[in-house]
Amino acid sequence: METFLHQIMAGIATGGIYASLALALVMIYQSTHHINFAQGEIAMFATYLAWSLINAGVSYWIAFFSTLVLSFLLGALIQRIIIKPVERAPVLNVVVVFIGLLVILNSLAGWIFSYTIKPFPSPFPKEPPFGWSIISSHELGSIGVTLVLLVLLFLFFRFTTLGLAMRAAAQNPDSSRLVGIRVSRMLALGWGMAAMIGSIAGMMIAPVVFLEPNMMSGVLLYAFAAALVGGIDSPLGAVIGGFIVGILENVLGAYLIGTELKLSVALVLIVSVLTFKPAGLFGKNLVTRV
Amino acid sequence: MNVLLTVKNMCAGYGQGHVIHDINMDIMEGSVTALLGSNGAGKTTTLRALTRMISMSGELHFNGQRIDTLATEEIVRLGVAHVPDGRGTFTGLTTEENLRLGAYSRNDKPSQQQDLEKMYGYFPKLRERKLQQAGTLSGGEQQMLAIARALMLRPRLLLLDEPSFGLAPLVVQEIFDIMRTVNQLEKVTILLVEQNAAMALNLADHAYLLETGRLVKSAAADVMKQDESIRRSYLGA
């Protein structure tokens, strides 16, 4: 029973990380209707930036917040320089650009930081919290970080004018321009925020999977599954999907199919959702009157 | 009266080829101008060109400033509100969020709340629907919402694209009454595109007639009403 509980808890912890990355995917999908295949690599690259800062002697939390700022800038710059020119291009062109971005960031990280696996520190203590045996401090801490992030994002999109403008620009760019919203700026902002959210996922998963250029490839697959399970256009769905995928992955991996086949859980989920419920659990069919 | 908007030799269209040719107009400050024409004459295209939603050539001067090089959102920020064809509702947002977006480019937070109240005064239906998803509003309500959203900008110039389209006569009457109020009390200059020529000419001071992409007539609304060919083709009398 206790190992089962532990599997659930570990699932919630990694699920939170999938949820964050899925949320980053959903944010970009909502505003551009593109799946950003390079989202994981942006997160990986940001984690390397954090690692460099920590290695240079900067304390963890200062490095953490500096990385948030840097990854925001990285995301916004990528949108301005690379994505903006193909904004109106056919979808396949955009997909190729995303894949190119994935390969470039991956190789760049390997070239700059080498492919050797590096440990990445956790900001949370080594010993389990309050002497509990079912969850480690890092797992509990990363659940906490995810929840704080989600609440902040919710408050931002729900209650600030800028958040409202970003939602508007994502939904209806033409009408947004007609109320004076600088839509292109909102897209850059969205990319920046998505990169920032992704970087949190990267820094939280790195102590578990270790830091190397390919560390996010599996995570990104789980995040896709999470976003699809929840509904690719629903931020809440992405979050719940993330936790579902995290728990399923851990429990099935431990009791049913073994750790080697864990990744196939994500693929099975992706295929089944697309076959049986393409809108996902929370993907909404908008009610409109015409 | 001053000229608020001058349009010089404006051509515009979609992709290659022009839909409207060589449009010249002067919109007087404080006036209501009607742009009449049948289906496909280029009325919507003209309005879209004025806020540069489509590519255009020619000159636009708004309040003494060249605006034909500015992006749509920058023109809007100068005080040009455009109620587009199809109403442009943010269907996934609530009614109140739609209205707040109308004031997005303004910097005076406190008076936005007053304006919100004022819009609910003009259109009490919108208050009843304020937390409802705007896509579920009826056609008439969405038209009211589109006009109210445009007014939240506190515009100097209001461009209206067929506000009567597809609406019940009573609703049309209500909307036209409010446009008159807005013009007279708040001194908002209005450029109105309409197929319903009779309604438009009753409200307007001046009218232009557009046929197959060219302006063929420009006259005071009263003169236009008496014009024999207009009566036959557009007023059904």
Contacts between the chains, C-beta under 8 A, distances in Angstrom:
chain1	res1	chain2	res2	distance
A	161	B	100	7.3
A	161	B	104	6.8
A	164	B	93	7.6
A	164	B	97	5.9
A	164	B	100	6.5
A	164	B	101	6.5
A	164	B	104	7.9
A	165	B	101	7.0
A	165	B	104	5.8
A	167	B	92	7.8
A	167	B	93	6.7
A	168	B	90	5.4
A	168	B	93	6.6
A	168	B	97	7.9
A	168	B	101	5.3
A	168	B	104	8.0
A	171	B	90	5.7
A	171	B	91	7.4
A	171	B	92	5.2
A	171	B	93	7.1
A	172	B	88	6.8
A	172	B	89	7.9
A	172	B	90	5.3
A	172	B	91	7.6
A	174	B	53	6.8
A	174	B	84	7.2
A	174	B	88	6.6
A	175	B	84	7.1
A	175	B	88	3.8
A	175	B	89	7.4
A	175	B	90	6.1
A	176	B	73	8.0
A	176	B	101	7.6
A	177	B	53	7.3
A	177	B	71	7.5
A	177	B	72	4.2
A	177	B	73	4.7
A	177	B	76	7.1
A	178	B	51	6.9
A	178	B	53	7.7
A	178	B	72	6.7
A	178	B	76	6.0
A	178	B	81	7.6
A	178	B	82	5.1
A	178	B	84	6.3
A	178	B	88	6.2
A	179	B	76	6.7
A	179	B	101	4.9
A	179	B	102	5.5
A	179	B	104	5.1
A	179	B	105	6.9
A	179	B	149	6.9
A	179	B	153	7.0
A	180	B	73	5.0
A	180	B	76	4.2
A	180	B	77	4.8
A	180	B	104	5.6
A	180	B	105	3.2
A	180	B	153	7.2
A	181	B	73	6.2
A	181	B	101	7.4
A	181	B	104	5.8
A	181	B	105	7.7
A	182	B	73	5.3
A	183	B	73	7.2
A	286	B	91	6.3
A	286	B	92	6.0
A	286	B	135	6.1
A	287	B	133	6.8
A	287	B	135	5.9
A	287	B	136	5.3
A	288	B	91	5.2
A	288	B	135	4.2
A	288	B	136	7.6
A	289	B	135	6.7
A	289	B	136	6.4
A	289	B	137	7.1
A	289	B	138	6.6
A	289	B	139	6.9
A	289	B	142	7.7
